[in-house]
Amino acid sequence: MTQINQQHPNESTDFKRMVQTQVKNALDEDIGSGDLTANLIPSAQTANAKVIVREHAVICGIAWFNECFKQVDANVTINWLVTEGEQAQPNQTLCTIQGLARSLLTAERCALNFLQTLSSTATASRKYVDAIAGTTAQILDTRKTIPNLRLAQKYAVTIGGGHNQRLALYDGILIKENHIAAAGSISNVMQQAFALNSGKSIQIEVENLDQLQEALDAGATSILLDNFDTELLLKAVAINSTAKPKAVLEASGGITLDNVREIAQTGVDRISIGAITKDIRAIDLSMQFTTNA
């Protein structure tokens, strides 16, 4: 599976293009034919601004924030006081901004939207990663993302220390209950998946230990354990330990910060959590302005 793990966004052409496109779409949606309220400000008026975070957060989305101001007015200057992935403290100043007041006001909302959403995703990811520290398991995301922000959120997951499940339907085969039913059996559907020769990962979801054994017998090397409790996960790990070759086991379903460490300690390899991208609350940010005489 492809991993979105770009610690230095400006070094990747594909990453930069993604950011540019997402920002353009957001600005088009917000500005439309023009910012009517900004026109109340004298066109030559300049201003300074600073962005303050009001809570603990893993900062993510600097590239999107910068791009919002760049597309509105390339002459705006931004000085960052934190780095991507840094743990910020409440009431910490993240950056300072200088430029035309109209430009700062027009870009403000979209810039903050990206920064607070992606920081929220990175923060949620970091909480789960920290909760399983010292185990061998990895935290993964899912496809349960905000529409049109899939790659951005998956990037944010990696900034928080997590890993990416498949990016999209084109990025890997994940066989679920209905696929098995349509094919007739786990053995049949696995044979069909291998026959595709897609060059992509093949993972199959199972709901009980009998299905797990059938998947292993069919040659599965990546198995998603759907809604297994810890007792079943321990048994699944034991069954897998005698398989040749062993499969990568991934726990999914009903996982929270309260039980994720217990799940990691069963010996599963991966834990996928939809909540880190879909059940997020925007980080509380504030942009404060001062105009120049």
Residue pairs with C-beta under 8 A, 6 or more apart in sequence:
1 164
1 165
1 166
1 167
1 171
1 172
1 200
1 201
2 164
2 166
2 167
2 171
3 158
3 163
3 164
4 151
4 154
4 155
4 157
4 158
4 164
4 167
5 155
5 158
5 164
6 12
6 15
6 155
7 84
7 85
9 15
9 16
9 19
9 62
9 63
9 84
10 16
10 63
15 63
15 155
16 63
18 151
18 152
19 63
19 64
19 67
19 152
20 67
20 71
22 64
22 114
22 148
22 149
22 152
23 64
23 67
23 68
23 71
23 110
23 114
24 71
25 148
26 68
26 110
26 113
26 114
27 68
27 71
27 72
27 107
27 110
30 109
30 110
31 106
35 102
35 105
35 106
37 105
38 101
38 102
38 105
38 106
39 102
41 101
41 102
41 105
42 101
43 100
43 102
44 100
45 100
45 101
45 102
45 291
45 292
46 98
46 99
46 100
46 101
46 291
46 292
47 98
47 99
47 100
47 101
47 104
47 289
47 290
47 291
47 292
48 96
48 97
48 98
48 289
48 290
48 291
48 292
49 96
49 97
49 98
49 104
49 108
49 287
49 288
49 289
49 290
50 93
50 94
50 95
50 96
50 97
50 287
50 288
51 93
51 94
51 95
51 97
51 112
51 115
51 285
51 286
51 287
52 91
52 92
52 93
52 94
52 285
52 286
52 287
52 288
53 59
53 88
53 89
53 90
53 91
53 92
53 94
53 119
53 283
53 284
53 285
54 90
54 91
54 284
54 285
54 286
55 90
55 283
55 284
56 87
56 88
56 89
56 90
56 123
57 87
57 88
57 119
57 120
57 122
57 123
57 283
58 85
58 86
58 87
58 88
58 119
58 122
58 123
58 125
58 126
58 159
58 160
59 82
59 83
59 84
59 85
59 86
59 87
59 88
59 94
59 115
59 119
59 122
60 84
60 85
60 115
60 118
60 119
60 121
60 122
60 155
60 156
60 159
60 160
61 114
61 115
61 116
61 117
61 118
61 119
61 152
61 156
62 80
62 83
62 84
62 115
63 84
64 111
64 114
64 115
64 118
64 152
65 78
65 95
65 111
65 112
65 114
65 115
66 78
68 107
68 110
68 111
68 114
69 76
69 78
69 97
69 99
69 103
69 104
69 107
69 111
70 76
71 107
72 103
72 106
72 107
73 99
73 100
73 103
73 107
75 99
75 100
75 103
76 97
76 98
76 99
76 100
76 103
76 104
76 107
77 97
77 98
77 99
78 95
78 96
78 97
79 95
79 96
79 97
80 94
80 95
81 92
81 93
81 94
81 95
81 96
82 88
82 92
82 94
82 95
84 159
85 122
85 159
85 160
87 126
88 94
94 115
94 285
97 104
97 287
101 289
101 291
104 289
105 289
108 287
112 285
112 287
113 282
114 152
115 283
115 285
116 282
116 283
116 284
116 285
117 146
117 149
117 153
117 280
117 282
118 152
118 153
118 155
118 156
118 159
119 156
119 283
119 285
120 280
120 281
120 282
120 283
121 153
121 156
121 157
121 160
121 276
121 277
121 280
122 156
122 157
122 159
122 160
123 160
123 283
124 160
124 275
124 276
124 277
124 279
124 280
125 139
125 141
125 156
125 157
125 158
125 159
125 160
125 161
125 162
125 276
126 160
126 161
127 257
128 139
128 162
128 257
128 260
128 271
128 273
128 276
129 139
129 160
129 161
129 162
130 161
131 257
131 260
131 261
132 139
132 260
132 261
132 264
132 271
135 261
135 264
135 265
136 264
136 267
136 269
137 263
137 264
137 268
137 269
137 270
137 271
138 162
138 163
138 269
138 270
138 271
139 161
139 162
139 163
139 260
139 270
139 271
139 273
139 276
140 162
140 163
140 164
140 165
140 250
140 270
140 271
140 272
140 273
141 153
141 154
141 157
141 162
141 163
141 164
141 165
141 272
141 273
141 274
141 276
141 277
142 165
142 252
142 272
142 273
142 274
142 277
143 150
143 165
143 166
143 168
143 169
144 274
144 277
144 278
145 153
145 154
145 277
145 278
146 153
146 277
146 278
150 167
150 168
151 167
153 277
154 164
154 167
154 277
157 163
157 164
157 276
157 277
158 164
160 276
162 276
163 270
165 172
165 272
166 172
166 174
166 200
166 201
171 200
172 200
172 201
172 202
172 203
173 193
173 196
173 198
173 200
173 201
173 202
173 203
174 203
174 204
174 205
174 224
175 189
175 190
175 193
175 202
175 203
175 204
175 205
176 205
177 205
177 207
179 189
180 186
180 189
180 204
182 189
183 189
183 192
185 214
186 204
186 206
186 211
186 214
186 215
186 218
186 220
187 214
187 217
187 218
189 204
190 202
190 204
190 215
190 218
190 219
190 220
191 218
193 202
193 204
194 202
194 219
201 222
202 220
202 221
202 222
203 220
203 222
203 223
203 224
203 250
204 215
204 220
204 222
204 223
204 224
205 223
205 224
205 226
205 252
206 212
206 214
206 215
206 223
206 224
206 225
206 226
207 226
207 227
208 232
209 232
209 235
209 236
209 239
212 223
212 225
212 236
212 239
212 240
213 239
215 223
215 247
216 223
216 239
216 240
216 243
216 247
220 247
221 245
221 247
221 248
222 247
222 248
222 250
223 240
223 247
223 248
223 249
223 250
224 250
224 252
224 272
225 232
225 233
225 236
225 249
225 250
225 251
225 252
225 268
226 252
226 253
227 252
227 253
227 254
228 236
228 251
228 253
230 259
230 262
230 263
230 266
233 251
233 263
233 266
233 267
233 268
234 266
234 267
236 249
236 268
237 249
237 266
237 267
237 268
240 246
240 247
240 249
248 269
248 270
249 267
249 268
249 269
249 270
250 268
250 269
250 270
250 271
250 272
251 263
251 266
251 268
251 270
251 271
251 272
252 271
252 272
252 273
255 263
255 271
255 273
255 275
256 275
260 271
260 273
263 271
264 271
